[in-house]
């Protein structure tokens, strides 16, 4: 009966004070039977201190090595920018030939340039964000961000050849020769009709 009366008093105090006064926690420990193991689960004396070991520190962990992939950082964005430049009118017509003939040559040029410049581990290389539209040539540029200079400029030019029609000439310019020479990657035939503008 005494146990129920104590519970009633505790509940009455909590309700009357709207929880502002909480009962002392010693009440709970004195109410537990002596053979109850819950009393020993939580240390009640100040002798037990929480110790944080330095071996658990995040600074002590071995560094996670991140391998920088040419595929993720340059090649995949290059293909996406090329498709963006082609747009929905040109892209479906030339996509297969671009994937089979032109893009493998672009990959080879990028890989050779990355290798000759010391690799992605030693150089911070980036790719331009947007190709140019209308009838401009720019597809994308590979830039050394440390010195803020282009290494390679990939372009596509629309050429009208008499009696043959329109062709897309894919080429690149290199910083090695001051971007003066056209290094051809290949041509893709469009038709005898005037092609649409880029990005359309």
C-alpha positions as CSV (number, residue, x, y, z in Angstrom):
1,X,0.0,0.0,0.0
2,X,2.9,2.3,0.8
3,X,4.3,1.7,-2.8
4,X,1.0,2.8,-4.4
5,X,0.8,5.9,-2.1
6,X,4.3,7.0,-3.2
7,X,3.4,6.6,-6.8
8,X,0.3,8.6,-6.3
9,X,2.2,11.5,-4.5
10,X,4.8,11.6,-7.3
11,X,2.1,11.7,-10.0
12,X,0.2,14.4,-8.1
13,X,3.3,16.6,-7.7
14,X,4.0,16.3,-11.4
15,X,0.4,17.2,-12.4
16,X,0.1,20.1,-10.0
17,X,3.4,21.7,-11.0
18,X,2.9,20.9,-14.7
19,X,6.2,19.1,-14.8
20,X,8.3,22.1,-13.6
21,X,9.4,20.3,-10.5
22,X,10.6,16.8,-11.2
23,X,11.0,14.3,-8.5
24,X,14.5,13.6,-7.2
25,X,16.1,10.6,-8.9
26,X,17.2,9.2,-5.5
27,X,13.5,8.3,-5.0
28,X,13.7,5.9,-7.9
29,X,17.0,4.3,-6.7
30,X,15.7,3.8,-3.2
31,X,12.4,2.3,-4.4
32,X,14.2,-0.5,-6.4
33,X,14.6,-3.8,-4.6
34,X,18.1,-4.7,-3.5
35,X,18.4,-7.6,-5.9
36,X,17.4,-5.5,-9.0
37,X,20.2,-5.3,-11.4
38,X,19.0,-2.0,-13.1
39,X,20.5,0.0,-10.2
40,X,24.0,-1.1,-11.2
41,X,23.6,-0.4,-14.9
42,X,24.1,3.3,-14.5
43,X,26.9,4.6,-12.3
44,X,25.7,6.9,-9.6
45,X,29.0,7.9,-8.0
46,X,31.4,10.4,-9.4
47,X,34.2,7.8,-9.4
48,X,33.3,6.7,-12.9
49,X,34.5,9.2,-15.4
50,X,33.9,9.1,-19.1
51,X,37.2,8.7,-20.9
52,X,37.7,9.5,-24.6
53,X,40.5,7.7,-26.2
54,X,42.6,9.4,-28.8
55,X,42.7,6.2,-30.7
56,X,39.0,6.8,-31.5
57,X,39.7,10.2,-33.1
58,X,38.9,10.7,-36.7
59,X,42.3,12.3,-37.1
60,X,44.1,9.0,-36.4
61,X,42.3,7.1,-39.2
62,X,44.3,6.2,-42.3
63,X,43.5,8.6,-45.1
64,X,41.2,7.3,-47.8
65,X,42.9,7.6,-51.2
66,X,40.7,8.8,-53.9
67,X,41.8,7.9,-57.4
68,X,41.0,10.6,-59.9
69,X,39.5,9.1,-62.9
70,X,39.9,10.6,-66.4
71,X,36.6,9.0,-67.3
72,X,34.7,10.8,-64.6
73,X,36.4,14.1,-64.6
74,X,37.0,14.7,-68.4
75,X,35.8,12.1,-70.8
76,X,32.2,11.7,-69.6
77,X,31.6,15.5,-69.4
78,X,33.2,15.9,-72.8
79,X,30.7,13.5,-74.3
80,X,27.8,15.2,-72.5
81,X,28.9,18.7,-73.8
82,X,29.2,17.3,-77.3
83,X,25.6,16.0,-77.2
84,X,24.5,19.3,-75.7
85,X,26.0,21.2,-78.6
86,X,24.4,18.9,-81.1
87,X,21.0,19.6,-79.7
88,X,17.8,17.6,-80.5
89,X,17.9,18.2,-84.2
90,X,21.5,17.4,-85.1
91,X,22.3,14.8,-82.3
92,X,20.0,11.9,-83.4
93,X,21.3,12.1,-87.0
94,X,25.0,12.1,-86.3
95,X,25.2,10.4,-82.8
96,X,26.1,6.9,-84.0
97,X,28.9,8.0,-86.3
98,X,30.2,10.4,-83.6
99,X,30.3,7.6,-81.0
100,X,32.0,5.2,-83.3
101,X,34.5,7.3,-85.2
102,X,35.0,10.8,-83.7
103,X,34.7,10.3,-79.9
104,X,37.4,7.6,-79.6
105,X,39.8,10.0,-81.3
106,X,38.8,12.7,-78.8
107,X,39.4,10.3,-75.9
108,X,42.8,9.5,-77.2
109,X,43.8,13.2,-77.5
110,X,42.6,13.9,-74.0
111,X,44.4,10.9,-72.5
112,X,47.6,11.8,-74.3
113,X,47.4,15.4,-73.2
114,X,46.7,14.4,-69.6
115,X,49.7,12.0,-69.6
116,X,52.0,14.6,-71.1
117,X,51.0,17.2,-68.6
118,X,51.9,15.0,-65.6
119,X,48.5,13.3,-65.0
120,X,45.4,14.3,-63.1
121,X,47.2,13.7,-59.8
122,X,49.6,16.5,-60.4
123,X,47.5,18.9,-62.5
124,X,44.1,20.5,-61.9
125,X,42.4,20.1,-65.2
126,X,38.8,21.1,-65.9
127,X,36.4,21.2,-68.8
128,X,34.4,24.2,-70.0
129,X,30.7,24.3,-68.9
130,X,28.9,25.3,-72.0
131,X,29.4,24.8,-75.8
132,X,28.7,27.7,-78.1
133,X,25.6,27.9,-80.2
134,X,24.4,29.4,-83.5
135,X,27.1,28.4,-86.0
136,X,30.1,28.9,-83.7
137,X,32.7,26.1,-83.5
138,X,33.4,25.6,-79.8
139,X,32.4,22.3,-78.3
140,X,34.5,22.3,-75.2
141,X,38.0,23.2,-73.9
142,X,40.3,21.4,-71.5
143,X,41.8,24.0,-69.1
144,X,44.6,23.9,-66.6
145,X,42.9,25.7,-63.6
146,X,46.2,26.4,-61.8
147,X,47.4,28.8,-64.4
148,X,44.0,29.4,-66.0
149,X,45.1,28.5,-69.5
150,X,43.5,26.2,-72.2
151,X,45.5,23.1,-73.1
152,X,43.2,21.8,-75.8
153,X,40.2,23.3,-77.7
154,X,37.8,20.9,-79.4
155,X,35.8,22.5,-82.2
156,X,33.3,21.4,-84.9
157,X,32.9,23.4,-88.1
158,X,30.1,23.3,-90.5
159,X,31.5,23.1,-94.1
160,X,29.7,23.4,-97.4
161,X,31.4,21.5,-100.1
162,X,30.3,22.1,-103.7
163,X,28.3,19.3,-105.2
164,X,28.6,17.2,-102.0
165,X,26.6,19.1,-99.4
166,X,27.3,19.9,-95.8
167,X,29.8,18.2,-93.5
168,X,30.7,18.6,-89.9
169,X,34.5,18.8,-89.5
170,X,35.7,17.8,-86.0
171,X,39.1,19.1,-85.0
172,X,41.1,20.4,-82.1
173,X,43.7,23.1,-81.4
174,X,46.6,22.6,-79.0
175,X,48.5,24.9,-76.7
176,X,51.7,23.3,-77.9
177,X,51.5,25.1,-81.3
178,X,49.7,28.2,-80.0
179,X,46.3,27.0,-81.2
180,X,47.2,27.9,-84.8
181,X,47.0,24.4,-86.4
182,X,43.8,22.5,-87.1
183,X,44.3,18.8,-86.0
184,X,41.5,16.9,-87.8
185,X,39.5,14.3,-86.0
186,X,37.2,13.4,-88.9
187,X,34.2,14.5,-90.8
188,X,30.5,13.5,-90.6
189,X,28.2,14.1,-93.5
190,X,25.0,16.0,-92.9
191,X,23.1,16.4,-96.2
192,X,22.7,18.8,-99.1
193,X,20.2,20.8,-97.0
194,X,21.4,23.6,-94.7
195,X,21.9,22.2,-91.2
196,X,20.2,23.7,-88.2
197,X,22.0,25.8,-85.7
198,X,23.9,24.3,-82.8
199,X,22.0,23.8,-79.5
200,X,18.7,23.7,-81.3
